[in-house]
Amino acid sequence: MAAGKSRVGRMLAERLGLPFVDSDAEIEASTRMSVADIFRHLGEPEFRRIERRTIADLIEGEPQVISIGGGAFLDSETRELLNRDATTIWLDPPFELVWERVSRSNKRPLAAGKSPEELRQLWQSRREHYEQAQIHIPTSEGPPAQVVEAILEAIDT
């Protein structure tokens, strides 16, 4: 959440000459509901089911850079699918940067109304799952182009 996945993903896709897709945007287009409305009206388990199906469909298509929602990798089936059929990259910003970004947005249903400590607990609890990504890229407040370069270097090795 708030790691810069969309911005970095777009830049990476451009550098690789591939399409970029955001799984949350695909979910919103297919359901004609916002992610927040899906959470509110259908619940998180149904959102995760839709998310898993959407990601599976995206992976089956042509090569592309896919930005997934921050909670998608928590689902063991989704994580296994991604690690088996795609190259997974964990963008890992420090918590303070995540908090700064999340506190400026109302588009993140799992962060809505959370205190800094509650959000830190959520951030910490997700890390054990994210550590299972194939590539780990620590990030900071530096320019996204630096992150893209680090990713390109990591996927070349």
DSSP file (Angstrom, degrees, kcal/mol; ACC not computed):
  #  RESIDUE AA STRUCTURE BP1 BP2  ACC     N-H-->O    O-->H-N    N-H-->O    O-->H-N    TCO  KAPPA ALPHA  PHI   PSI    X-CA   Y-CA   Z-CA
    1    1 A M              0   0    0      0, 0.0   101,-0.1     0, 0.0    68,-0.0   0.000 360.0 360.0 360.0 123.5    0.0    0.0    0.0
    2    2 A A        +     0   0    0     99,-0.1    99,-0.2     1,-0.1   100,-0.1   0.785 360.0 129.6  65.0  29.7    1.4    3.4   -1.1
    3    3 A A  S    S-     0   0    0     98,-0.1    -1,-0.1    88,-0.0    95,-0.0   0.549  83.2-103.0 -89.6  -7.9    4.7    1.9   -2.2
    4    4 A G  S  > S+     0   0    0      3,-0.0     4,-2.8    87,-0.0     5,-0.4   0.664  71.1 147.1  94.8  19.5    4.6    3.6   -5.6
    5    5 A K  H  > S+     0   0    0      1,-0.2     4,-2.5     2,-0.2     5,-0.2   0.895  70.4  45.2 -57.7 -45.0    3.5    0.4   -7.5
    6    6 A S  H  > S+     0   0    0      2,-0.2     4,-2.4     3,-0.2    -1,-0.2   0.943 116.9  42.8 -68.1 -47.6    1.5    2.3  -10.1
    7    7 A R  H  > S+     0   0    0      2,-0.2     4,-2.0     1,-0.2    -2,-0.2   0.950 120.3  41.4 -65.1 -48.7    3.9    5.0  -10.9
    8    8 A V  H  X S+     0   0    0     -4,-2.8     4,-2.9     1,-0.2     5,-0.2   0.906 113.3  55.5 -64.8 -41.1    7.0    2.7  -10.9
    9    9 A G  H  X S+     0   0    0     -4,-2.5     4,-2.7    -5,-0.4    -2,-0.2   0.906 107.3  48.7 -59.1 -43.5    5.0    0.1  -12.8
   10   10 A R  H  X S+     0   0    0     -4,-2.4     4,-2.2     2,-0.2    -1,-0.2   0.926 113.8  46.4 -61.8 -44.9    4.1    2.6  -15.6
   11   11 A M  H  X S+     0   0    0     -4,-2.0     4,-2.2     2,-0.2    -2,-0.2   0.899 113.1  49.3 -65.6 -40.5    7.7    3.7  -15.9
   12   12 A L  H  X S+     0   0    0     -4,-2.9     4,-2.2     2,-0.2    -2,-0.2   0.922 109.6  51.6 -64.9 -44.3    9.0    0.1  -15.9
   13   13 A A  H  X>S+     0   0    0     -4,-2.7     5,-2.6    -5,-0.2     4,-1.1   0.912 109.6  50.3 -58.8 -43.0    6.5   -0.9  -18.6
   14   14 A E  H ><5S+     0   0    0     -4,-2.2     3,-0.6     1,-0.2    -1,-0.2   0.931 110.6  48.7 -61.9 -45.0    7.6    2.0  -20.8
   15   15 A R  H 3<5S+     0   0    0     -4,-2.2    -1,-0.2     1,-0.2    -2,-0.2   0.856 116.4  43.4 -63.2 -34.6   11.3    1.0  -20.4
   16   16 A L  H 3<5S-     0   0    0     -4,-2.2    -1,-0.2    -5,-0.1    -2,-0.2   0.544 109.8-121.4 -87.9  -8.1   10.5   -2.6  -21.2
   17   17 A G  T <<5S+     0   0    0     -4,-1.1    -3,-0.2    -3,-0.6    -4,-0.1   0.851  70.4 127.7  69.2  34.3    8.2   -1.7  -24.1
   18   18 A L      < -     0   0    0     -5,-2.6    -1,-0.3    -6,-0.2    46,-0.2  -0.820  64.9 -98.8-118.5 158.3    5.3   -3.6  -22.5
   19   19 A P        -     0   0    0      0, 0.0    46,-2.7     0, 0.0     2,-0.4  -0.384  33.8-138.8 -68.2 155.9    1.8   -2.6  -21.6
   20   20 A F  E     +a   65   0A   0     44,-0.2     2,-0.4    -2,-0.1    46,-0.2  -0.951  22.2 178.3-115.5 138.4    1.0   -1.6  -18.0
   21   21 A V  E     -a   66   0A   0     44,-2.4    46,-2.6    -2,-0.4     2,-0.6  -0.999  20.9-147.3-140.3 142.0   -2.1   -2.7  -16.2
   22   22 A D  E  >  -a   67   0A   0     -2,-0.4     4,-2.1    44,-0.2     3,-0.2  -0.939  11.5-148.5-106.7 121.2   -3.3   -2.0  -12.7
   23   23 A S  H  > S+     0   0    0     44,-3.1     4,-2.4    -2,-0.6     5,-0.2   0.861  97.6  54.6 -61.9 -35.7   -5.3   -4.9  -11.3
   24   24 A D  H  > S+     0   0    0     43,-0.4     4,-2.5     2,-0.2    -1,-0.2   0.908 107.9  49.5 -64.0 -40.0   -7.5   -2.6   -9.1
   25   25 A A  H  > S+     0   0    0     -3,-0.2     4,-2.2     2,-0.2    -2,-0.2   0.892 110.8  50.5 -64.6 -38.4   -8.5   -0.6  -12.2
   26   26 A E  H  X S+     0   0    0     -4,-2.1     4,-2.4     2,-0.2    -2,-0.2   0.898 110.3  49.8 -64.5 -40.6   -9.3   -3.9  -14.1
   27   27 A I  H  X S+     0   0    0     -4,-2.4     4,-2.3     2,-0.2     6,-0.3   0.927 111.0  49.0 -63.4 -45.3  -11.5   -5.0  -11.1
   28   28 A E  H  X>S+     0   0    0     -4,-2.5     4,-1.6     1,-0.2     5,-0.7   0.891 112.4  48.4 -62.6 -39.7  -13.3   -1.6  -11.1
   29   29 A A  H  <5S+     0   0    0     -4,-2.2    -1,-0.2     1,-0.2    -2,-0.2   0.906 114.6  44.5 -67.5 -41.2  -13.9   -1.8  -14.9
   30   30 A S  H  <5S+     0   0    0     -4,-2.4    -2,-0.2     1,-0.2    -1,-0.2   0.828 123.6  34.0 -75.6 -30.8  -15.2   -5.4  -14.8
   31   31 A T  H  <5S-     0   0    0     -4,-2.3    -1,-0.2     2,-0.2    -2,-0.2   0.619  95.9-134.7 -96.0 -14.5  -17.5   -4.9  -11.7
   32   32 A R  T  <5S+     0   0    0     -4,-1.6     2,-0.3    -5,-0.3    -3,-0.2   0.838  73.4 105.2  57.8  34.1  -18.4   -1.3  -12.5
   33   33 A M  S   <S-     0   0    0     -5,-0.7    -1,-0.3    -6,-0.3    -2,-0.2  -0.980  75.4-112.4-137.4 149.1  -17.8   -0.6   -8.8
   34   34 A S     >  -     0   0    0     -2,-0.3     4,-2.4     1,-0.1     5,-0.2  -0.430  32.0-113.3 -74.1 158.5  -14.9    1.1   -7.0
   35   35 A V  H  > S+     0   0    0      1,-0.2     4,-2.5     2,-0.2     5,-0.2   0.919 120.1  53.4 -57.2 -43.4  -12.7   -1.0   -4.8
   36   36 A A  H  > S+     0   0    0      1,-0.2     4,-2.5     2,-0.2    -1,-0.2   0.902 109.0  48.5 -59.7 -41.6  -14.0    0.9   -1.8
   37   37 A D  H  > S+     0   0    0      2,-0.2     4,-3.2     1,-0.2     5,-0.5   0.877 108.9  53.1 -67.9 -36.9  -17.6    0.1   -2.8
   38   38 A I  H  X>S+     0   0    0     -4,-2.4     4,-2.6     2,-0.2     5,-1.4   0.945 112.2  45.3 -61.8 -46.3  -16.8   -3.6   -3.3
   39   39 A F  H  X5S+     0   0    0     -4,-2.5     4,-0.6     3,-0.2    -2,-0.2   0.931 117.5  45.0 -59.4 -45.9  -15.3   -3.7    0.2
   40   40 A R  H  <5S+     0   0    0     -4,-2.5    -2,-0.2    -5,-0.2    -1,-0.2   0.905 126.5  26.2 -67.4 -43.9  -18.3   -1.8    1.6
   41   41 A H  H  <5S+     0   0    0     -4,-3.2    -3,-0.2    -5,-0.1    -2,-0.2   0.779 135.9  23.9 -96.5 -29.2  -21.1   -3.7   -0.2
   42   42 A L  H  <5S-     0   0    0     -4,-2.6     4,-0.4    -5,-0.5    -3,-0.2   0.644 102.7-125.0-112.2 -20.9  -19.6   -7.2   -0.9
   43   43 A G     X< -     0   0    0     -5,-1.4     4,-2.0    -4,-0.6     5,-0.1  -0.005  28.7 -75.9  93.7 160.3  -16.9   -7.5    1.8
   44   44 A E  H  > S+     0   0    0      1,-0.2     4,-2.8     2,-0.2     5,-0.2   0.890 124.0  57.8 -64.2 -41.4  -13.2   -8.2    1.7
   45   45 A P  H  > S+     0   0    0      0, 0.0     4,-1.8     0, 0.0    -1,-0.2   0.913 109.9  45.0 -58.3 -40.1  -13.5  -12.0    1.0
   46   46 A E  H  > S+     0   0    0     -4,-0.4     4,-2.4     2,-0.2     5,-0.2   0.898 111.6  52.7 -69.1 -39.1  -15.5  -11.4   -2.2
   47   47 A F  H  X S+     0   0    0     -4,-2.0     4,-2.9     1,-0.2    -1,-0.2   0.936 108.9  50.0 -59.4 -45.0  -13.1   -8.6   -3.2
   48   48 A R  H  X S+     0   0    0     -4,-2.8     4,-2.6     1,-0.2    -1,-0.2   0.858 109.4  51.7 -63.6 -35.3  -10.2  -11.1   -2.8
   49   49 A R  H  X S+     0   0    0     -4,-1.8     4,-2.1    -5,-0.2    -1,-0.2   0.934 112.9  44.3 -65.3 -45.8  -12.0  -13.7   -4.9
   50   50 A I  H  X S+     0   0    0     -4,-2.4     4,-2.5     1,-0.2    -2,-0.2   0.910 113.7  51.7 -62.4 -42.6  -12.6  -11.2   -7.7
   51   51 A E  H  X S+     0   0    0     -4,-2.9     4,-2.7    -5,-0.2     5,-0.2   0.915 108.3  50.5 -61.2 -45.8   -9.0  -10.0   -7.4
   52   52 A R  H  X S+     0   0    0     -4,-2.6     4,-2.3     1,-0.2    -1,-0.2   0.920 112.7  46.4 -60.0 -45.3   -7.6  -13.5   -7.6
   53   53 A R  H  X S+     0   0    0     -4,-2.1     4,-2.2     2,-0.2    -1,-0.2   0.907 112.7  50.3 -64.5 -42.2   -9.6  -14.2  -10.7
   54   54 A T  H  X S+     0   0    0     -4,-2.5     4,-2.3     2,-0.2    -2,-0.2   0.924 111.4  47.3 -62.8 -45.9   -8.6  -10.9  -12.3
   55   55 A I  H  X S+     0   0    0     -4,-2.7     4,-2.5     2,-0.2    -1,-0.2   0.903 110.5  52.6 -64.2 -41.3   -4.9  -11.5  -11.7
   56   56 A A  H  X S+     0   0    0     -4,-2.3     4,-1.6    -5,-0.2    -1,-0.2   0.919 110.6  48.1 -60.1 -42.9   -5.1  -15.0  -13.0
   57   57 A D  H  X S+     0   0    0     -4,-2.2     4,-0.7     1,-0.2    -2,-0.2   0.905 111.5  50.3 -63.6 -41.4   -6.7  -13.7  -16.2
   58   58 A L  H >< S+     0   0    0     -4,-2.3     3,-0.8     1,-0.2    -2,-0.2   0.892 109.0  51.1 -64.8 -40.3   -4.1  -10.9  -16.5
   59   59 A I  H 3< S+     0   0    0     -4,-2.5    -1,-0.2     1,-0.2    -2,-0.2   0.838 103.5  59.1 -67.7 -32.5   -1.2  -13.4  -16.1
   60   60 A E  H 3< S+     0   0    0     -4,-1.6    -1,-0.2    -5,-0.2    -2,-0.2   0.706  99.2  75.1 -69.8 -18.4   -2.6  -15.7  -18.8
   61   61 A G  S << S-     0   0    0     -3,-0.8     3,-0.1    -4,-0.7    -3,-0.1   0.098 101.0 -50.7 -80.4-164.6   -2.4  -12.8  -21.4
   62   62 A E  S    S-     0   0    0      1,-0.2    -1,-0.2     0, 0.0     0, 0.0  -0.216  77.7 -75.0 -63.1 157.3    0.5  -11.3  -23.2
   63   63 A P  S    S+     0   0    0      0, 0.0     2,-0.3     0, 0.0    -1,-0.2  -0.307  70.9 147.8 -56.2 137.1    3.6  -10.2  -21.2
   64   64 A Q        -     0   0    0    -46,-0.2     2,-0.6    -3,-0.1   -44,-0.2  -0.970  52.8 -99.4-160.8 165.2    2.9   -7.0  -19.3
   65   65 A V  E     -a   20   0A   0    -46,-2.7   -44,-2.4    -2,-0.3     2,-0.5  -0.877  41.3-165.2 -95.2 123.3    3.7   -5.1  -16.2
   66   66 A I  E     -a   21   0A   0     -2,-0.6     2,-0.6   -46,-0.2   -44,-0.2  -0.943  11.8-157.0-116.3 125.1    0.9   -5.6  -13.6
   67   67 A S  E     -a   22   0A   0    -46,-2.6   -44,-3.1    -2,-0.5   -43,-0.4  -0.895  18.7-163.2 -96.6 122.5    0.5   -3.6  -10.5
   68   68 A I        -     0   0    0     -2,-0.6   -63,-0.1   -46,-0.2   -62,-0.0  -0.738  26.2 -93.7-105.6 156.5   -1.5   -5.5   -7.9
   69   69 A G    >>  -     0   0    0     -2,-0.3     3,-1.4     1,-0.1     4,-0.5  -0.247  39.6-107.7 -62.9 154.6   -3.2   -4.1   -4.8
   70   70 A G  T 34 S+     0   0    0      1,-0.3     3,-0.2     2,-0.1    -1,-0.1   0.728 117.2  46.6 -59.3 -25.5   -1.3   -4.2   -1.6
   71   71 A G  T >> S+     0   0    0      1,-0.2     3,-1.4     2,-0.1     4,-0.6   0.575  88.1  85.8 -93.7  -9.7   -3.4   -7.0   -0.1
   72   72 A A  G X4 S+     0   0    0     -3,-1.4     3,-1.1     1,-0.3     7,-0.2   0.875  85.1  55.7 -60.7 -38.9   -3.3   -9.4   -3.2
   73   73 A F  G 3< S+     0   0    0     -4,-0.5    -1,-0.3     1,-0.3    -2,-0.1   0.589  94.0  70.5 -74.1  -9.4   -0.1  -11.0   -2.2
   74   74 A L  G <4 S+     0   0    0     -3,-1.4     2,-0.5    -4,-0.1    -1,-0.3   0.799  78.2  88.6 -74.6 -28.7   -1.4  -12.0    1.2
   75   75 A D  S <X S-     0   0    0     -3,-1.1     4,-3.0    -4,-0.6     5,-0.2  -0.590  74.8-146.6 -73.7 120.4   -3.7  -14.5   -0.4
   76   76 A S  H  > S+     0   0    0     -2,-0.5     4,-2.5     1,-0.2     5,-0.2   0.863  96.6  49.9 -61.3 -38.0   -1.8  -17.8   -0.6
   77   77 A E  H  > S+     0   0    0      2,-0.2     4,-2.3     1,-0.2    -1,-0.2   0.927 114.1  44.7 -65.8 -43.8   -3.4  -18.9   -3.9
   78   78 A T  H  > S+     0   0    0      2,-0.2     4,-2.7     1,-0.2    -2,-0.2   0.920 114.1  49.7 -65.4 -43.5   -2.7  -15.5   -5.6
   79   79 A R  H  X S+     0   0    0     -4,-3.0     4,-2.7    -7,-0.2     5,-0.2   0.915 111.7  48.3 -62.1 -44.0    0.8  -15.4   -4.2
   80   80 A E  H  X S+     0   0    0     -4,-2.5     4,-1.8    -5,-0.2    -1,-0.2   0.924 112.2  49.1 -62.8 -44.7    1.5  -19.0   -5.5
   81   81 A L  H  X S+     0   0    0     -4,-2.3     4,-2.6     2,-0.2    -2,-0.2   0.935 113.6  46.3 -58.9 -48.5    0.1  -18.2   -8.9
   82   82 A L  H  X S+     0   0    0     -4,-2.7     4,-1.8     1,-0.2    -2,-0.2   0.924 113.7  47.0 -62.9 -46.3    2.1  -15.0   -9.2
   83   83 A N  H  < S+     0   0    0     -4,-2.7    -1,-0.2     1,-0.2    -2,-0.2   0.787 117.4  44.4 -68.9 -25.8    5.4  -16.6   -8.1
   84   84 A R  H  < S+     0   0    0     -4,-1.8    -2,-0.2    -5,-0.2    -1,-0.2   0.882 127.3  24.6 -82.2 -40.8    4.8  -19.6  -10.4
   85   85 A D  H  < S+     0   0    0     -4,-2.6     2,-0.3    -5,-0.2    -2,-0.2   0.356 122.1  33.5-113.3   4.4    3.7  -17.7  -13.5
   86   86 A A  S  < S-     0   0    0     -4,-1.8     2,-0.6    -5,-0.2   -27,-0.0  -0.906  81.3 -99.2-147.1 172.3    5.2  -14.2  -13.2
   87   87 A T        -     0   0    0     -2,-0.3     2,-0.4    46,-0.0    -4,-0.1  -0.913  42.1-151.6 -97.1 119.4    8.2  -12.3  -11.9
   88   88 A T        -     0   0    0     -2,-0.6    47,-1.9    -5,-0.1     2,-0.4  -0.782  12.3-171.0-100.6 136.6    7.2  -10.8   -8.5
   89   89 A I  E     -b  135   0B   0     -2,-0.4     2,-0.7    45,-0.2    47,-0.2  -0.989  11.1-152.8-129.0 126.4    8.8   -7.7   -7.2
   90   90 A W  E     -b  136   0B   0     45,-3.1    47,-3.1    -2,-0.4     2,-0.6  -0.889   5.6-157.0-100.2 113.8    8.3   -6.2   -3.7
   91   91 A L  E     -b  137   0B   0     -2,-0.7   -86,-0.1    45,-0.2   -87,-0.0  -0.835  15.4-165.9 -86.3 120.6    8.7   -2.5   -3.5
   92   92 A D  E     +b  138   0B   0     45,-2.7    47,-2.1    -2,-0.6     3,-0.1  -0.785  10.9 176.0-119.7  86.7    9.6   -1.9    0.1
   93   93 A P        -     0   0    0      0, 0.0    47,-0.2     0, 0.0     2,-0.1  -0.510  40.7 -95.1 -83.6 158.1    9.4    1.7    1.3
   94   94 A P    >>  -     0   0    0      0, 0.0     4,-1.7     0, 0.0     3,-0.9  -0.391  36.6-112.8 -66.9 151.9    9.9    2.7    5.0
   95   95 A F  H 3> S+     0   0    0      1,-0.3     4,-3.0     2,-0.2     5,-0.2   0.867 114.1  61.6 -55.4 -39.5    6.8    2.9    7.1
   96   96 A E  H 3> S+     0   0    0      1,-0.2     4,-2.1     2,-0.2    -1,-0.3   0.868 105.4  47.3 -58.7 -36.9    7.1    6.7    7.5
   97   97 A L  H <> S+     0   0    0     -3,-0.9     4,-2.2     2,-0.2    -1,-0.2   0.899 111.1  51.0 -70.3 -41.2    6.8    7.1    3.7
   98   98 A V  H  X S+     0   0    0     -4,-1.7     4,-3.0     2,-0.2     5,-0.3   0.941 111.1  48.7 -59.0 -47.7    3.8    4.8    3.5
   99   99 A W  H  X S+     0   0    0     -4,-3.0     4,-2.6     1,-0.2    -2,-0.2   0.917 109.4  52.2 -60.4 -44.4    2.1    6.8    6.3
  100  100 A E  H  < S+     0   0    0     -4,-2.1     4,-0.4    -5,-0.2    -1,-0.2   0.924 115.2  41.4 -58.1 -45.3    2.8   10.1    4.7
  101  101 A R  H >< S+     0   0    0     -4,-2.2     3,-1.0     1,-0.2    -2,-0.2   0.916 115.6  48.5 -70.7 -44.3    1.3    8.9    1.4
  102  102 A V  H >< S+     0   0    0     -4,-3.0     3,-1.8     1,-0.3    -2,-0.2   0.875 104.3  59.8 -65.8 -37.5   -1.7    7.1    2.9
  103  103 A S  T 3< S+     0   0    0     -4,-2.6    -1,-0.3     1,-0.3    -2,-0.2   0.675 103.3  53.5 -67.7 -14.6   -2.6   10.0    5.1
  104  104 A R  T <  S+     0   0    0     -3,-1.0     2,-0.3    -4,-0.4    -1,-0.3   0.413 104.9  66.0 -95.3   1.1   -3.1   12.1    2.0
  105  105 A S    <   -     0   0    0     -3,-1.8     3,-0.1    -4,-0.2     0, 0.0  -0.919  49.0-170.7-128.6 147.7   -5.5    9.7    0.3
  106  106 A N  S    S+     0   0    0     -2,-0.3    -1,-0.1     1,-0.1     6,-0.1   0.136  73.1  90.0-114.9  17.7   -9.0    8.4    1.0
  107  107 A K        +     0   0    0      1,-0.1    -1,-0.1    -5,-0.1   -71,-0.1   0.282  64.1  85.9 -97.5  10.0   -8.9    5.7   -1.7
  108  108 A R    >>  -     0   0    0     -6,-0.2     3,-1.5     1,-0.2     4,-1.1  -0.857  56.1-169.9-116.8  97.9   -7.5    2.9    0.4
  109  109 A P  T 34 S+     0   0    0      0, 0.0     3,-0.3     0, 0.0    -1,-0.2   0.816  85.2  53.2 -60.2 -33.5  -10.3    1.1    2.2
  110  110 A L  T 34 S+     0   0    0      1,-0.2    12,-0.1     3,-0.0    -2,-0.0   0.666 113.2  44.6 -77.0 -13.5   -8.1   -0.9    4.5
  111  111 A A  T X4 S+     0   0    0     -3,-1.5     3,-2.1     2,-0.1    -1,-0.2   0.581  82.4 123.2-100.9 -12.9   -6.3    2.2    5.7
  112  112 A A  T 3< S-     0   0    0     -4,-1.1     3,-0.1     1,-0.3    -6,-0.1  -0.252  86.9  -3.2 -57.5 126.5   -9.4    4.4    6.2
  113  113 A G  T 3  S+     0   0    0      1,-0.2     2,-0.3     0, 0.0    -1,-0.3   0.539  96.4 140.2  73.4   7.5   -9.7    5.7    9.7
  114  114 A K    <   -     0   0    0     -3,-2.1    -1,-0.2     1,-0.1    -3,-0.0  -0.611  49.3-128.4 -86.3 143.4   -6.6    3.9   11.0
  115  115 A S     >  -     0   0    0     -2,-0.3     4,-2.6    -3,-0.1     5,-0.2  -0.359  33.2-101.2 -75.4 165.5   -4.2    5.5   13.4
  116  116 A P  H  > S+     0   0    0      0, 0.0     4,-2.4     0, 0.0     5,-0.1   0.898 125.0  50.1 -55.7 -39.9   -0.5    5.5   12.6
  117  117 A E  H  > S+     0   0    0      2,-0.2     4,-2.1     1,-0.2     5,-0.1   0.908 110.2  48.7 -68.3 -40.3    0.0    2.6   15.0
  118  118 A E  H  > S+     0   0    0      2,-0.2     4,-2.0     1,-0.2    -1,-0.2   0.912 113.4  47.5 -63.6 -41.6   -2.8    0.6   13.5
  119  119 A L  H  X S+     0   0    0     -4,-2.6     4,-2.9     2,-0.2    -2,-0.2   0.885 108.9  54.2 -67.6 -37.6   -1.5    1.2   10.0
  120  120 A R  H  X S+     0   0    0     -4,-2.4     4,-2.9    -5,-0.2    -1,-0.2   0.905 107.7  50.9 -61.5 -40.8    2.1    0.3   11.2
  121  121 A Q  H  X S+     0   0    0     -4,-2.1     4,-2.5     2,-0.2    -2,-0.2   0.907 111.4  47.4 -63.3 -41.6    0.7   -3.1   12.5
  122  122 A L  H  X S+     0   0    0     -4,-2.0     4,-1.4     2,-0.2    -2,-0.2   0.942 113.3  48.5 -62.8 -47.9   -1.0   -3.7    9.1
  123  123 A W  H  X S+     0   0    0     -4,-2.9     4,-0.9     1,-0.2     3,-0.3   0.916 114.1  46.4 -57.3 -46.4    2.2   -2.8    7.3
  124  124 A Q  H >X S+     0   0    0     -4,-2.9     3,-0.6     1,-0.2     4,-0.6   0.895 108.9  54.4 -66.2 -40.8    4.3   -5.1    9.6
  125  125 A S  H 3< S+     0   0    0     -4,-2.5     4,-0.3     1,-0.2     3,-0.3   0.782 107.6  51.3 -67.5 -25.4    1.9   -8.0    9.3
  126  126 A R  H >X S+     0   0    0     -4,-1.4     4,-2.2    -3,-0.3     3,-1.1   0.723  89.7  79.8 -81.6 -21.8    2.0   -8.0    5.5
  127  127 A R  H <X S+     0   0    0     -4,-0.9     4,-2.4    -3,-0.6    -1,-0.2   0.849  84.3  59.4 -59.6 -38.4    5.8   -8.0    5.3
  128  128 A E  H 3< S+     0   0    0     -4,-0.6    -1,-0.3    -3,-0.3    -2,-0.1   0.834 110.8  43.6 -61.8 -30.2    6.2  -11.8    5.9
  129  129 A H  H X4 S+     0   0    0     -3,-1.1     3,-1.8    -4,-0.3    -2,-0.2   0.910 111.5  52.1 -77.7 -44.9    4.1  -12.4    2.8
  130  130 A Y  H >< S+     0   0    0     -4,-2.2     3,-2.3     1,-0.3    -2,-0.2   0.824  96.2  69.9 -61.2 -31.3    5.8   -9.8    0.7
  131  131 A E  T 3< S+     0   0    0     -4,-2.4    -1,-0.3     1,-0.3    -2,-0.2   0.667  87.1  68.1 -61.1 -14.6    9.2  -11.4    1.6
  132  132 A Q  T <  S+     0   0    0     -3,-1.8    -1,-0.3    -5,-0.2    -2,-0.2   0.476  74.8 111.5 -85.3  -2.4    8.1  -14.3   -0.5
  133  133 A A  S <  S-     0   0    0     -3,-2.3   -44,-0.1     1,-0.1     3,-0.1  -0.359  76.6-124.2 -65.7 154.0    8.4  -12.2   -3.7
  134  134 A Q  S    S+     0   0    0    -46,-0.2     2,-0.4     1,-0.1   -45,-0.2   0.825  94.2  36.9 -71.5 -32.3   11.2  -13.2   -6.0
  135  135 A I  E     -b   89   0B   0    -47,-1.9   -45,-3.1     2,-0.0     2,-0.5  -0.978  68.1-159.0-126.8 134.7   12.8   -9.7   -6.1
  136  136 A H  E     -b   90   0B   0     -2,-0.4   -45,-0.2   -47,-0.2   -47,-0.0  -0.961   9.0-177.4-116.0 121.1   13.0   -7.3   -3.1
  137  137 A I  E     -b   91   0B   0    -47,-3.1   -45,-2.7    -2,-0.5     2,-0.2  -0.902  15.8-149.8-120.3 101.4   13.6   -3.6   -3.9
  138  138 A P  E     -b   92   0B   0      0, 0.0     2,-0.3     0, 0.0   -47,-0.1  -0.500  24.3-168.4 -64.5 136.3   14.0   -1.3   -0.9
  139  139 A T        +     0   0    0    -47,-2.1     2,-0.2    -2,-0.2   -48,-0.0  -0.792  15.4 173.6-124.8 167.7   12.7    2.2   -1.8
  140  140 A S        -     0   0    0     -2,-0.3     7,-0.1   -47,-0.2     0, 0.0  -0.661  58.1 -62.2-147.9-156.5   12.8    5.6   -0.3
  141  141 A E  S    S+     0   0    0     -2,-0.2    -2,-0.0     2,-0.0     0, 0.0   0.366  92.9 119.0 -83.5   6.8   11.8    9.1   -1.2
  142  142 A G  S    S-     0   0    0      1,-0.2    -2,-0.1     2,-0.1     5,-0.1  -0.078  79.9 -69.1 -64.7 172.1   14.2    9.1   -4.2
  143  143 A P    >>  -     0   0    0      0, 0.0     3,-1.6     0, 0.0     4,-0.9  -0.351  39.3-123.4 -66.3 143.0   13.0    9.5   -7.7
  144  144 A P  H 3> S+     0   0    0      0, 0.0     4,-2.4     0, 0.0     5,-0.2   0.795 109.3  69.3 -55.5 -29.3   10.9    6.6   -9.2
  145  145 A A  H 3> S+     0   0    0      1,-0.2     4,-2.2     2,-0.2     5,-0.1   0.851  95.2  54.7 -60.2 -33.0   13.5    6.4  -12.0
  146  146 A Q  H <> S+     0   0    0     -3,-1.6     4,-2.1     2,-0.2    -1,-0.2   0.898 107.5  49.3 -64.7 -40.5   16.0    5.1   -9.4
  147  147 A V  H  X S+     0   0    0     -4,-0.9     4,-2.3     2,-0.2    -2,-0.2   0.915 109.5  51.7 -65.0 -42.8   13.6    2.3   -8.4
  148  148 A V  H  X S+     0   0    0     -4,-2.4     4,-2.8     1,-0.2    -2,-0.2   0.921 109.2  50.5 -60.1 -44.2   13.0    1.4  -12.1
  149  149 A E  H  X S+     0   0    0     -4,-2.2     4,-2.3     1,-0.2    -1,-0.2   0.902 109.3  51.0 -60.8 -41.2   16.8    1.1  -12.6
  150  150 A A  H  X S+     0   0    0     -4,-2.1     4,-2.1     2,-0.2    -1,-0.2   0.891 111.5  48.2 -63.8 -39.5   17.1   -1.1   -9.5
  151  151 A I  H  X S+     0   0    0     -4,-2.3     4,-2.6     2,-0.2     5,-0.3   0.939 110.4  50.4 -66.1 -46.9   14.3   -3.4  -10.9
  152  152 A L  H  X S+     0   0    0     -4,-2.8     4,-1.1     1,-0.2    -2,-0.2   0.898 111.9  48.4 -59.2 -40.9   15.9   -3.5  -14.3
  153  153 A E  H  X S+     0   0    0     -4,-2.3     4,-0.9    -5,-0.2    -1,-0.2   0.907 112.0  49.5 -64.3 -41.7   19.3   -4.5  -12.7
  154  154 A A  H  < S+     0   0    0     -4,-2.1     3,-0.4     1,-0.2    -2,-0.2   0.870 111.4  47.2 -68.2 -36.9   17.6   -7.2  -10.6
  155  155 A I  H  < S+     0   0    0     -4,-2.6    -1,-0.2     1,-0.2    -2,-0.2   0.687 107.1  58.9 -80.8 -15.3   15.7   -8.8  -13.5
  156  156 A D  H  <        0   0    0     -4,-1.1    -1,-0.2    -5,-0.3    -2,-0.2   0.719 360.0 360.0 -79.9 -21.9   18.8   -8.8  -15.6
  157  157 A T     <        0   0    0     -4,-0.9    -1,-0.2    -3,-0.4    -2,-0.2   0.466 360.0 360.0 -88.7 360.0   20.8  -10.9  -13.1
